[in-house]
Amino acid sequence: MDNNFNDPRGYSRPLEASDLYKLQDNRSSSKIAAAINESYNRRAKVAAEYNARGNLPWPESLLVDD
């Protein structure tokens, strides 16, 4: 892969799909979006379970003495 920073594509004419390199599959927007959605859903489930327990006292480890 040649990285030529003096390449005029995009300056003298609009970029086209053939001007761009193909990304690895794990860097595609569909894979990244799926990973973000999966992470969000996991965290939302944990938060919903925590919130369903009601107002529990703070754990001692989170209390700060003044």
C-alpha positions in Angstrom: 0.0 0.0 0.0 1.5 3.3 -1.1 0.8 6.3 1.1 1.4 9.2 -1.3 0.3 12.4 0.5 0.7 14.4 -2.8 -2.0 12.3 -4.4 -4.5 14.9 -6.0 -7.6 12.7 -5.7 -10.2 14.5 -3.7 -8.7 17.9 -4.7 -9.0 17.9 -8.5 -12.0 15.6 -8.6 -14.5 14.1 -6.2 -13.4 11.0 -4.4 -14.9 7.8 -5.7 -15.3 4.4 -4.0 -12.5 3.0 -6.2 -10.1 5.7 -4.7 -10.5 4.3 -1.2 -8.8 1.3 0.4 -11.1 -1.5 1.7 -11.1 -1.7 5.5 -10.6 -4.9 7.4 -13.9 -6.6 8.2 -13.5 -6.0 11.9 -13.3 -2.2 11.3 -16.5 -1.9 9.3 -19.2 0.3 10.6 -21.6 -2.6 10.9 -19.2 -4.5 13.1 -18.5 -1.5 15.3 -22.1 -0.5 15.5 -23.0 -4.1 16.6 -20.3 -4.0 19.3 -21.6 -0.6 20.6 -25.2 -1.9 20.7 -24.2 -5.1 22.4 -22.2 -3.2 25.0 -25.1 -0.7 25.6 -27.6 -3.5 25.9 -25.5 -5.3 28.5 -25.0 -2.1 30.5 -28.7 -1.2 30.2 -29.7 -4.6 31.6 -27.3 -4.3 34.6 -28.7 -0.8 35.2 -32.3 -1.9 35.0 -31.6 -4.8 37.5 -29.9 -2.4 39.8 -32.7 0.2 39.6 -35.3 -2.6 40.2 -33.8 -3.3 43.6 -34.9 0.0 44.9 -33.1 2.5 47.0 -30.5 0.5 48.7 -27.9 2.2 51.0 -24.6 3.0 49.4 -21.9 0.4 49.9 -19.5 1.3 52.7 -16.6 1.3 50.1 -18.2 4.3 48.4 -18.7 6.4 51.5 -16.3 9.3 52.1 -15.4 10.7 55.5 -15.2 14.5 55.6 
